[in-house]
Amino acid sequence: MENTKKFTGKAAAYSKYRPDYPSAYIDYLMQSNSLNLDSTIADIGSGTGILTQQLLDKGFQVHAVEPNDNMRIEAETKLKNYPNFISHNASAEHTGLSNNSIDLITAAQAFHWFDKTLFKIEAKRILKKDGNVSLVFNNRILSDPLIIENATICRTYCPGFKGFSNGIFNNNEEFQRVIQGFYKDKFEYREFEHPIPFHLDGFIGRNLSSSFSISSNDENYMNFIDALTELFYKYSKDGVLMMPNLTISYQGKI
């Protein structure tokens, strides 16, 4: 399946159950890039507009670039009343944006789906001089018992499961090499504590919003749901499960 099609049919769950990004990360973007109300941001692989909306709420003009129709239309419906929201039916590798027109590029939970070489060429083309690329991920803490058991359930019932975030953090050394190869000289790495609270429906919905998740007509669907439900009650307290999560960002020039 093409990467641009992996989330088809999952936009509603993605929009409802995926977490946003901590305010400390948004503040970091603003301060480290000297952003002001005249700044223009390209949110690449913008999906249903989770980070896009947080940037729009700060008053920036945001070009949201998303090739998946299902995801993009969800964002357009949700964000249509923001005057600074501009939606593009385009890919990370071919955005259609003007040369040297963008102050900052963000890619939230999306970089692993891009062709890294072509995206780098495109990002260089559209960025203004000295503009940065900020890659951000909501990263489950893989060593936590809850996350380990969650992964076991996904591996059991979802044939497409390679690991969370498509397995990019399974081999952290390899991922660091990819990051180092993407940035020009050096990049800044930052971490932001961001544990995520879920009620039962949210925890199940978060799993169902993943690219690897099986659909409701799969023969193992109810077994998958039952296993997730059991896991929720094992780790929740007073009806709330706190998913251990660390928001990590890489930012630099290319």
Secondary structure, 3 states (H helix, E strand, C coil): CCHHHCCCCCHHHHHHHCCCCCHHHHHHHHHHCCCCCCCEEEEECCCCCHHHHHHHCCCCEEEEECCCHHHHHHHHHHHCCCCCEEEECCCCCCCCCCCCCEEEEEEECCHHHCCHHHHHHHHHHHEEEEEEEEEEEEEECCCCHHHHHHHHHHHHHCCCCCCHHHHCCCCHHHHHHHHHHHCCCCEEEEEEECCEEECHHHHHHHHHCCCCCCCCCCCCHHHHHHHHHHHHHHHCECCEEEECEEEEEEEECC
